[in-house]
């Protein structure tokens, strides 16, 4: 897709952060075939990199993660312009742009990386992770790190930094307590195959749709339900068009900051070091912000009834059903079962 130029109000100019050497590689790339964009800041040449994501401007990925990158990279000679709210396309489209060199950094979930290398989506398997601590532990598992290495070696994409995105729950207009309540329910998911497989394994019917189309679809009754982490439900105002948030906790989700080798080639060794530190700071900051927002927002919703918080969800019943149905649908089914202690 051709990247459109956002309005000055919604385009954000920030210096960048993430976590890991690989992201340092990602942040230097320019549009393929175009001259690197340079601007002079206080007499110093500065490399400007474009970072795109689909989340609203008020989402913690933007306000905490990328804002921390901004602070950490001050004076490094590298800065970023962020393009939130899907201005440059969907997650899938932004990954295509990174691959062809027309975008420097895309933020996308493991399920979208699975379109390029299926094992890279393992972290997004429903009920693969129990909680944030399990997320931190398993992100260092050889099954995860190995699949990302294979992705780097076999594609034009480099998943450089892993950030916590939040724990996904299902919102609906009727309470959903177990798999039987999802029968016949049309649940919106992002447009990646694993999301469809997850919802089917949980007992529902998945309908892929872009995030910026979701509010109207729920308002008009085109869809019955959707699934997202609390900060996304909050920032997209989905509580206005749904009656319940059912705490299914089916995905403890991450997103990757994805770049390519062309970006790496344009950074000096010193800039790489700044980016490494900045990415690590960003990963920590966004995790803390999202965990805080998840807890505080649920507490507020319980208190004021903005949306009914349904704690009476049989997560084990959902997890059992997923473990029965999902592994046969994916190439990494054996790894999934082994990690659950069910070889």
ABEGO torsion letter per residue (X at the ends): XBBBBBBAAABBBBBBBBBEAAAAAAAABBBBGBBBBBBBBGGBBBBBBBBBBABBAABAAAAAAAAAAAAAABGAGBBBBBBBGGAAEBAAAAAAAAAAGABABBBBBAAAAAAABAAAAAAABBGABABAAAAAAAAABAAAAAAAAAAAAABABBBABBBBAEBBBBBBABBBABAAAABGBBBBBBBBAAAAAAAAAAGBBBBBBBAAAAAAAAAAGABABBBBBAAAAAAAGAAAABABBBBAGABBBBBBBBBBAAAAAABBAAAAAAAAAAAAAAAAAAAAAAAAAAAAAAAAAAAAGABBBBABBBAAAAAAAAAAAAAAABAAAAAAAAAAGBX
